[in-house]
Amino acid sequence: MRVIPVTALLLVACGDTLVTKYNSPPEVAILLPADYAQVPPGATVEFIGLAGDQQSAPKDIDIVWTSTLDGELGSDPPDSDGNLYLAVNGLSPGTHVITLTAIDEEEESSNASITLDVTNNIDTDDTGVVPTGAPLIEIANPQNGGSYLSTEVINIIATITDDVDPGPALVAELLDVPDGLLWSGNPTMSGTVSVPWTFSEGSHTLSLSAIDTEGYTSTEEVSFTVADGTRPVVSIDDPADGATYNLTDVITFRGTVSDDLTAAQDLGVVWSSDIGGVLSTNPSNGSGTTVFASALGGGTHTITLAATDEEGKEGRDTIVVTVDDPNAIDDDGDGWSENEGDCDDANPLLNPGATDICDGEDNNCDGIVNDDWFDTYEINDSMSTAAEIGEVGEILFLSSSMTISGLTLSSDVDEDWFQFEVDDIWIFLDISISASGLPSTGGARYVMELYSVDDGVVIQSTSGTTSLNLNFSTTIFSDYGNDFAVRIYATTWSGSCSDDYNFTITS
């Protein structure tokens, strides 16, 4: 038997026994953005990281994101798997050192840092080609442009492959707008990502991002819509979205409607256009087909097919259809179509925005030629619009004269008409009419005619170049009545809009 001295036992019993509790610091990593990434000012930057600790649960780890330029950015805790996500808007321009710090329950800490450049001078060629070495991402489901229901579980299926790393070495995340972060983790060995998700109603953009061990990143996205699964399901089958027709075409519209509660033929169906209003309210048949035919007015129409069930819930689908109106097309490229008032859509110099010039054309399409050079008596281009100049021979045996100056014949179709009245007199009255100073350029020739207003017949006429003269005698016994009109016009126009002449009438 081995005997242990009592003294030794006493020494052991009275000695201090030290038990040390070991605590390791947390582990932390920044997955996105990549080190030395560049983003434009004003962009929303999404920071993704991982944090873990051997002694503390992820929820018990304190997190702080900081920037050397903007200070503390956020402190959202990790999820139950240690995933970290922070979206930051409006980082200051410049070079940031972004630091992620994790602190466990024993106040042990670790950090990871990246350099992030916020600049407009981003080194990219904007080709959209995935850089060599970056992961290749393909999203198989949901499909881009697809339509789904809020009541169905959509299995998100994608593959991520890399020229160096196997699937488990890649770090990926699924982010949806508006539903947020859906998943983050590692693909399978074959690169497959499969995540079931029930999306909220509305328009969605789903992006899948991945980063490999070399720091190369890639992102792929799809957009789709999710309808309320409790609403009628509506689809416009014809015409195709974006179809184009002519103004004279009769268009056949065909759609399909269904509902989980109301029979198809009992659904309230309305076809409408944002331009033409309600187009049809004919109900669908028992199989849910609704069809009608109609022409549409010119323009770009948003066509809507709406179906309402017995609970008052509505489902709808829309397409865009363009109907070309030839008169709505600017053929001559002057910025004006015929519907907008272009009077000659084959001549770019004639349109409502043009300035009228002296060329015998209706440059500004106001229906009047060279109207900027009208005299004060215009428009007097016919007997019915003749300018009234009063009575001639108001005092017995007394001669009187009237001269009108500043008159113009502003185009080859411009005419000047003047109307006057002769007093009821019992003696002869001699009337002299003249036009003087008429423009002589361009071999211009003119005609002056005297009319009886009552009969509408020409009594006398004369023609010439710069001066025209007529003499006429009348009595109370005249068959012409008391009202007369003078017409002056050019048979060969001078080409001058502003040169004026004088008109004189003497009794």
C-alpha positions as CSV (number, residue, x, y, z in Angstrom):
1,M,0.0,0.0,0.0
2,R,1.2,3.5,-0.9
3,V,1.0,6.0,2.0
4,I,0.6,9.7,1.2
5,P,1.9,12.0,3.8
6,V,-0.7,14.0,5.6
7,T,1.4,17.1,5.1
8,A,1.1,16.7,1.3
9,L,-2.7,16.3,1.6
10,L,-2.9,19.4,3.6
11,L,-0.9,21.3,1.0
12,V,-3.2,20.1,-1.7
13,A,-6.3,20.9,0.3
14,C,-5.2,24.4,1.2
15,G,-3.8,25.4,-2.2
16,D,-5.7,27.7,-4.8
17,T,-7.3,25.9,-7.8
18,L,-7.6,28.3,-10.9
19,V,-10.2,27.5,-13.6
20,T,-9.9,29.7,-16.7
21,K,-13.0,30.3,-19.1
22,Y,-11.8,30.5,-22.7
23,N,-13.6,32.9,-25.1
24,S,-12.7,33.2,-28.8
25,P,-13.5,36.4,-30.7
26,P,-16.3,36.5,-33.3
27,E,-15.7,35.7,-36.9
28,V,-16.8,38.3,-39.4
29,A,-16.6,38.8,-43.2
30,I,-17.9,41.3,-45.8
31,L,-19.2,39.5,-48.8
32,L,-20.6,42.4,-50.9
33,P,-19.6,44.8,-52.3
34,A,-16.2,43.5,-53.4
35,D,-13.1,45.2,-52.1
36,Y,-12.2,48.3,-54.3
37,A,-15.7,48.3,-55.8
38,Q,-17.0,51.5,-57.4
39,V,-20.5,53.0,-57.2
40,P,-21.9,56.3,-58.5
41,P,-23.0,59.1,-56.1
42,G,-26.6,58.7,-54.9
43,A,-26.7,55.0,-55.5
44,T,-28.2,52.6,-52.9
45,V,-25.3,50.4,-51.8
46,E,-26.2,47.0,-50.4
47,F,-23.7,45.6,-47.8
48,I,-23.8,41.8,-47.2
49,G,-21.8,40.1,-44.5
50,L,-21.5,37.1,-42.2
51,A,-20.9,37.1,-38.4
52,G,-20.5,34.1,-36.1
53,D,-19.1,33.2,-32.7
54,Q,-18.2,29.8,-31.0
55,Q,-19.7,30.9,-27.7
56,S,-22.5,33.3,-28.6
57,A,-25.6,32.9,-30.7
58,P,-25.8,35.2,-33.7
59,K,-28.6,37.2,-32.1
60,D,-26.3,38.0,-29.2
61,I,-23.6,39.5,-31.4
62,D,-23.5,43.3,-31.6
63,I,-22.9,44.6,-35.1
64,V,-21.6,48.0,-36.3
65,W,-21.0,49.1,-39.9
66,T,-18.8,52.3,-40.2
67,S,-17.3,54.4,-42.9
68,T,-14.2,56.6,-42.7
69,L,-16.1,59.4,-44.4
70,D,-19.6,59.1,-43.1
71,G,-19.2,57.5,-39.6
72,E,-21.6,54.9,-38.4
73,L,-23.8,53.4,-41.1
74,G,-25.9,50.9,-39.3
75,S,-26.1,48.2,-36.6
76,D,-28.8,45.7,-37.7
77,P,-28.2,42.4,-36.0
78,P,-27.6,39.2,-38.0
79,D,-30.3,36.7,-38.6
80,S,-30.3,33.3,-37.0
81,D,-27.8,32.0,-39.5
82,G,-25.4,34.9,-39.1
83,N,-26.3,36.7,-42.3
84,L,-26.0,40.5,-42.3
85,Y,-27.7,42.9,-44.7
86,L,-27.5,46.7,-44.8
87,A,-28.7,49.1,-47.5
88,V,-27.3,52.6,-47.4
89,N,-28.3,55.6,-49.5
90,G,-26.3,58.7,-50.3
91,L,-22.8,57.8,-49.3
92,S,-20.5,60.8,-49.6
93,P,-18.3,61.0,-52.8
94,G,-14.8,59.8,-52.2
95,T,-12.9,56.8,-51.1
96,H,-14.4,55.0,-48.1
97,V,-12.9,52.3,-45.9
98,I,-16.0,50.3,-44.8
99,T,-15.5,48.4,-41.6
100,L,-17.8,45.7,-40.2
101,T,-17.2,45.1,-36.5
102,A,-18.7,42.2,-34.4
103,I,-18.7,42.2,-30.6
104,D,-19.7,39.1,-28.6
105,E,-21.1,38.9,-25.1
106,E,-17.6,38.9,-23.5
107,E,-16.8,42.1,-25.4
108,E,-14.4,40.3,-27.7
109,S,-14.5,41.9,-31.1
110,S,-13.4,41.3,-34.7
111,N,-13.7,43.4,-37.8
112,A,-13.4,43.2,-41.6
113,S,-12.8,46.1,-44.0
114,I,-13.1,46.9,-47.7
115,T,-12.4,49.9,-49.8
116,L,-15.3,51.5,-51.6
117,D,-15.0,54.3,-54.1
118,V,-18.0,56.6,-54.6
119,T,-17.3,58.3,-57.9
120,N,-18.8,59.3,-61.2
121,N,-15.6,58.0,-62.9
122,I,-16.5,54.4,-62.8
123,D,-14.2,52.1,-64.8
124,T,-16.7,50.2,-66.9
125,D,-17.4,49.9,-70.6
126,D,-21.2,49.4,-70.0
127,T,-21.3,46.5,-72.4
128,G,-23.3,44.3,-70.0
129,V,-20.9,41.4,-70.6
130,V,-20.0,39.4,-67.5
131,P,-16.3,39.9,-66.8
132,T,-14.0,36.9,-67.4
133,G,-13.8,34.9,-64.3
134,A,-17.1,36.1,-62.8
135,P,-19.8,33.6,-61.9
136,L,-22.3,32.9,-64.6
137,I,-26.0,33.1,-63.4
138,E,-29.1,31.8,-65.1
139,I,-32.6,32.2,-63.5
140,A,-34.9,29.5,-64.9
141,N,-37.9,30.4,-62.7
142,P,-39.8,32.7,-62.4
143,Q,-39.6,33.7,-66.0
144,N,-38.9,37.2,-67.1
145,G,-42.2,38.9,-68.0
146,G,-44.2,36.1,-66.4
147,S,-47.5,36.4,-64.5
148,Y,-48.2,34.6,-61.2
149,L,-50.7,34.5,-58.4
150,S,-50.2,35.6,-54.8
151,T,-51.7,32.4,-53.6
152,E,-49.2,30.1,-55.3
153,V,-45.8,29.1,-54.0
154,I,-43.2,29.9,-56.7
155,N,-40.1,27.7,-56.7
156,I,-37.2,30.0,-57.5
157,I,-34.8,27.9,-59.6
158,A,-31.4,29.1,-60.8
159,T,-27.9,27.9,-61.5
160,I,-24.6,29.6,-60.7
161,T,-21.4,28.3,-62.3
162,D,-17.8,29.6,-62.0
163,D,-14.6,28.8,-63.9
164,V,-12.7,28.2,-60.6
165,D,-15.0,27.7,-57.6
166,P,-17.6,24.9,-57.1
167,G,-21.1,25.9,-56.0
168,P,-20.5,25.6,-52.2
169,A,-17.6,28.0,-52.4
170,L,-19.8,30.8,-54.0
171,V,-21.7,33.1,-51.8
172,A,-25.1,34.1,-53.3
173,E,-28.2,36.1,-52.3
174,L,-31.7,36.5,-53.6
175,L,-33.1,40.0,-53.4
176,D,-36.6,41.0,-54.5
177,V,-38.2,44.4,-54.9
178,P,-40.5,44.9,-53.1
179,D,-40.3,41.8,-50.9
180,G,-36.6,42.3,-49.8
181,L,-34.0,39.7,-49.0
182,L,-35.4,36.3,-49.7
183,W,-32.3,34.1,-49.2
184,S,-28.5,34.1,-48.9
185,G,-26.2,31.2,-48.8
186,N,-24.3,28.8,-51.0
187,P,-25.4,26.9,-54.2
188,T,-25.2,23.1,-54.3
189,M,-22.2,21.3,-55.8
190,S,-23.9,21.5,-59.2
191,G,-24.5,25.3,-58.7
192,T,-28.2,25.0,-58.2
193,V,-30.2,27.5,-56.1
194,S,-33.8,26.4,-55.2
195,V,-35.9,28.7,-53.0
196,P,-39.7,28.4,-52.6
197,W,-41.4,31.8,-52.1
198,T,-44.9,33.3,-52.0
199,F,-44.7,36.7,-53.5
200,S,-46.8,39.8,-52.6
201,E,-49.2,41.1,-55.2
202,G,-47.8,43.6,-57.7
203,S,-44.8,44.1,-59.9
204,H,-41.5,42.4,-58.9
205,T,-37.8,42.6,-59.8
206,L,-35.9,39.5,-58.6
207,S,-32.1,39.6,-58.6
208,L,-29.6,36.8,-57.9
209,S,-26.1,37.9,-57.1
210,A,-23.0,35.8,-56.5
211,I,-19.4,36.4,-55.5
212,D,-16.5,33.9,-55.9
213,T,-13.4,33.4,-53.9
214,E,-11.4,35.7,-56.3
215,G,-13.8,38.6,-55.5
216,Y,-15.6,38.5,-58.9
217,T,-19.3,39.3,-58.7
218,S,-22.2,38.8,-61.1
219,T,-25.9,39.7,-60.9
220,E,-28.9,38.5,-63.0
221,E,-32.4,39.7,-62.6
222,V,-35.9,39.0,-63.9
223,S,-39.1,41.0,-63.7
224,F,-42.6,39.6,-63.4
225,T,-46.1,40.4,-62.0
226,V,-48.1,38.7,-59.2
227,A,-51.9,39.0,-59.2
228,D,-54.2,38.6,-56.3
229,G,-55.1,34.9,-56.4
230,T,-58.6,35.6,-55.1
231,R,-59.4,37.9,-58.0
232,P,-60.6,36.9,-61.5
233,V,-57.8,35.8,-63.8
234,V,-57.8,37.9,-67.0
235,S,-55.7,37.6,-70.1
236,I,-55.8,39.5,-73.4
237,D,-55.0,37.0,-76.2
238,D,-55.5,39.2,-79.3
239,P,-54.2,41.5,-80.5
240,A,-50.6,41.2,-79.4
241,D,-49.1,43.8,-77.1
242,G,-47.4,46.4,-79.2
243,A,-49.5,45.7,-82.4
244,T,-49.9,48.4,-85.0
245,Y,-52.9,49.1,-87.2
246,N,-54.2,51.6,-89.7
247,L,-57.0,54.0,-89.0
248,T,-59.4,52.1,-91.3
249,D,-58.7,48.6,-89.8
250,V,-61.3,46.7,-87.9
251,I,-59.5,45.1,-85.0
252,T,-60.6,41.8,-83.4
253,F,-60.2,41.8,-79.6
254,R,-60.2,38.4,-77.8
255,G,-59.5,37.6,-74.2
256,T,-60.0,34.9,-71.5
257,V,-61.5,35.4,-68.1
258,S,-62.0,33.0,-65.1
259,D,-62.6,33.0,-61.4
260,D,-62.5,30.5,-58.6
261,L,-66.0,31.5,-57.3
262,T,-68.0,33.0,-60.2
263,A,-68.8,31.3,-63.4
264,A,-67.1,32.8,-66.4
265,Q,-70.3,33.9,-68.1
266,D,-71.4,35.7,-64.9
267,L,-68.3,37.8,-64.6
268,G,-68.8,41.5,-65.5
269,V,-66.6,42.1,-68.5
270,V,-65.4,45.5,-69.8
271,W,-63.0,46.3,-72.6
272,S,-61.8,49.9,-72.7
273,S,-59.3,52.3,-74.2
274,D,-57.6,55.2,-72.5
275,I,-58.4,57.2,-75.6
276,G,-61.7,55.8,-76.8
277,G,-63.3,54.9,-73.5
278,V,-65.5,51.8,-73.1
279,L,-65.3,49.6,-76.2
280,S,-67.4,46.6,-75.2
281,T,-69.3,45.1,-72.2
282,N,-70.4,41.8,-73.9
283,P,-70.1,38.9,-71.4
284,S,-67.8,36.0,-72.0
285,N,-69.1,32.6,-73.0
286,G,-69.1,29.6,-70.7
287,S,-65.5,28.8,-71.4
288,G,-64.4,32.3,-70.5
289,T,-63.8,33.6,-74.0
290,T,-64.7,37.3,-74.6
291,V,-64.5,38.6,-78.2
292,F,-65.6,41.7,-80.2
293,A,-64.4,43.7,-83.2
294,S,-64.0,47.5,-83.5
295,A,-62.0,50.2,-85.3
296,L,-60.0,52.6,-83.1
297,G,-59.2,56.2,-83.5
298,G,-55.6,57.3,-84.3
299,G,-53.0,57.2,-81.5
300,T,-51.4,54.9,-79.0
301,H,-54.1,53.1,-77.0
302,T,-53.8,51.3,-73.7
303,I,-56.4,48.6,-74.0
304,T,-57.7,47.1,-70.7
305,L,-59.8,44.0,-70.2
306,A,-61.4,44.0,-66.8
307,A,-63.5,41.2,-65.2
308,T,-65.4,41.6,-61.9
309,D,-66.7,38.7,-59.8
310,E,-69.8,38.5,-57.6
311,E,-67.7,39.7,-54.6
312,G,-66.8,42.8,-56.5
313,K,-63.2,41.8,-56.9
314,E,-61.6,42.8,-60.2
315,G,-58.9,41.3,-62.3
316,R,-57.5,43.0,-65.4
317,D,-54.9,42.8,-68.2
318,T,-53.6,45.6,-70.4
319,I,-51.8,45.9,-73.8
320,V,-50.7,48.8,-75.9
321,V,-52.0,49.1,-79.5
322,T,-51.0,51.8,-81.9
323,V,-53.3,53.0,-84.7
324,D,-51.6,55.1,-87.3
325,D,-53.5,58.1,-88.6
326,P,-51.9,59.3,-91.8
327,N,-52.9,62.8,-91.0
328,A,-51.1,62.5,-87.6
329,I,-47.7,61.8,-89.3
330,D,-45.3,64.6,-90.0
331,D,-44.4,63.7,-93.6
332,D,-42.1,66.6,-94.3
333,G,-40.3,66.6,-91.0
334,D,-41.1,70.2,-90.1
335,G,-42.6,69.3,-86.7
336,W,-46.2,69.7,-87.8
337,S,-48.7,67.1,-89.0
338,E,-51.9,67.7,-90.9
339,N,-53.9,67.1,-87.7
340,E,-51.8,69.9,-86.1
341,G,-52.6,72.4,-88.9
342,D,-49.9,71.8,-91.5
343,C,-51.5,73.0,-94.8
344,D,-48.9,71.3,-97.0
345,D,-47.2,68.3,-95.4
346,A,-45.0,67.8,-98.4
347,N,-43.4,71.2,-98.0
348,P,-41.4,71.8,-94.8
349,L,-41.4,75.5,-95.4
350,L,-45.2,75.7,-94.9
351,N,-46.5,75.1,-91.4
352,P,-48.3,77.0,-88.6
353,G,-44.9,77.8,-87.0
354,A,-43.5,79.4,-90.1
355,T,-43.1,83.2,-90.6
356,D,-45.1,84.6,-93.5
357,I,-42.9,85.9,-96.3
358,C,-43.7,87.6,-99.6
359,D,-43.7,84.6,-101.9
360,G,-47.4,84.0,-102.8
361,E,-47.6,81.0,-100.4
362,D,-49.6,80.6,-97.2
363,N,-46.4,80.1,-95.2
364,N,-48.0,80.0,-91.7
365,C,-51.0,78.0,-92.8
366,D,-53.6,80.5,-91.6
367,G,-55.6,80.2,-94.8
368,I,-54.4,83.6,-96.1
369,V,-51.5,84.4,-98.5
370,N,-49.1,87.1,-97.6
371,D,-51.4,88.5,-94.9
372,D,-48.5,90.3,-93.2
373,W,-48.7,92.8,-96.0
374,F,-52.4,93.5,-96.0
375,D,-53.5,97.1,-96.2
376,T,-56.0,98.5,-93.7
377,Y,-59.0,97.7,-96.0
378,E,-58.4,93.9,-96.1
379,I,-60.0,91.5,-96.3
380,N,-61.9,93.0,-99.3
381,D,-61.4,90.3,-102.0
382,S,-65.0,90.1,-103.2
383,M,-68.1,92.2,-103.8
384,S,-69.6,90.9,-100.5
385,T,-66.6,92.0,-98.5
386,A,-66.0,95.3,-100.4
387,A,-64.8,98.3,-98.4
388,E,-67.5,100.9,-98.1
389,I,-66.2,104.4,-99.0
390,G,-69.5,106.4,-98.8
391,E,-71.6,108.5,-101.1
392,V,-70.4,110.3,-104.2
393,G,-72.0,113.7,-105.3
394,E,-73.6,114.6,-102.1
395,I,-74.1,118.3,-103.0
396,L,-75.8,119.3,-106.3
397,F,-73.5,120.6,-109.0
398,L,-70.6,120.4,-106.6
399,S,-67.6,118.3,-107.5
400,S,-66.1,116.1,-104.8
401,S,-63.0,113.8,-104.7
402,M,-61.7,111.0,-102.5
403,T,-58.3,109.4,-102.5
404,I,-57.3,106.3,-100.6
405,S,-53.5,105.7,-100.2
406,G,-51.4,102.8,-99.0
407,L,-53.2,100.1,-100.8
408,T,-51.4,96.9,-101.7
409,L,-52.0,93.9,-103.9
410,S,-50.0,91.5,-101.7
411,S,-50.3,88.4,-103.8
412,D,-51.4,87.1,-107.2
413,V,-54.8,86.2,-105.8
414,D,-55.3,89.4,-103.8
415,E,-58.1,91.7,-105.0
416,D,-59.2,95.1,-103.8
417,W,-63.0,95.9,-103.9
418,F,-64.5,99.2,-103.0
419,Q,-68.2,100.0,-102.9
420,F,-69.8,103.5,-103.1
421,E,-73.3,105.0,-103.5
422,V,-74.5,107.7,-105.9
423,D,-77.1,110.2,-104.5
424,D,-80.6,110.3,-106.0
425,I,-80.2,113.2,-108.4
426,W,-82.1,114.3,-111.4
427,I,-79.2,115.5,-113.5
428,F,-76.2,113.9,-115.0
429,L,-73.3,112.9,-112.7
430,D,-69.9,112.2,-114.2
431,I,-67.7,109.8,-112.2
432,S,-63.9,109.5,-112.7
433,I,-62.1,106.5,-111.1
434,S,-58.4,105.9,-111.2
435,A,-55.7,103.7,-109.7
436,S,-52.2,105.2,-109.8
437,G,-48.7,104.1,-108.6
438,L,-49.3,100.4,-109.2
439,P,-46.0,98.4,-108.9
440,S,-44.4,97.8,-112.3
441,T,-41.8,95.1,-111.4
442,G,-42.0,91.7,-113.1
443,G,-44.0,93.0,-116.1
444,A,-47.0,93.5,-113.8
445,R,-50.4,94.2,-115.5
446,Y,-53.7,95.1,-113.8
447,V,-57.4,95.3,-114.4
448,M,-59.9,97.7,-113.0
449,E,-63.7,97.0,-113.3
450,L,-66.8,99.0,-112.4
451,Y,-69.8,96.9,-111.3
452,S,-73.5,97.6,-110.7
453,V,-74.1,96.1,-107.3
454,D,-77.8,95.6,-107.9
455,D,-77.2,93.6,-111.1
456,G,-73.7,92.2,-110.4
457,V,-72.6,93.0,-113.9
458,V,-69.5,94.8,-115.2
459,I,-70.4,98.3,-116.5
460,Q,-66.9,99.3,-117.7
461,S,-63.4,97.9,-117.4
462,T,-59.8,98.9,-118.3
463,S,-56.4,97.3,-118.0
464,G,-52.8,98.6,-118.0
465,T,-49.6,98.7,-116.0
466,T,-48.9,101.5,-113.5
467,S,-52.1,103.6,-113.9
468,L,-55.7,102.7,-114.6
469,N,-58.6,105.2,-115.4
470,L,-62.4,104.9,-115.9
471,N,-65.0,107.6,-116.7
472,F,-68.7,106.9,-116.1
473,S,-71.8,109.1,-116.4
474,T,-75.1,108.3,-114.7
475,T,-78.6,109.9,-114.2
476,I,-81.6,109.2,-112.2
477,F,-82.9,107.4,-115.2
478,S,-80.0,104.9,-115.1
479,D,-80.9,101.2,-115.0
480,Y,-77.8,100.5,-112.8
481,G,-79.3,101.8,-109.6
482,N,-77.4,103.9,-107.0
483,D,-74.8,101.3,-105.7
484,F,-71.6,100.7,-107.5
485,A,-68.4,98.6,-106.8
486,V,-64.8,98.8,-108.2
487,R,-62.6,95.8,-108.5
488,I,-58.8,96.1,-108.9
489,Y,-56.6,93.0,-109.4
490,A,-53.4,91.8,-111.1
491,T,-53.4,89.6,-114.2
492,T,-49.6,89.4,-113.9
493,W,-48.5,90.0,-110.3
494,S,-45.5,92.2,-109.6
495,G,-44.1,89.9,-106.9
496,S,-44.0,92.9,-104.5
497,C,-46.0,92.6,-101.3
498,S,-45.2,96.0,-99.9
499,D,-45.3,98.5,-102.8
500,D,-48.5,100.5,-102.5
501,Y,-50.8,102.4,-104.8
502,N,-53.5,105.1,-104.7
503,F,-57.2,104.8,-105.5
504,T,-59.1,108.0,-106.4
505,I,-62.8,108.6,-107.2
506,T,-64.0,112.0,-108.4
507,S,-67.5,113.2,-109.1
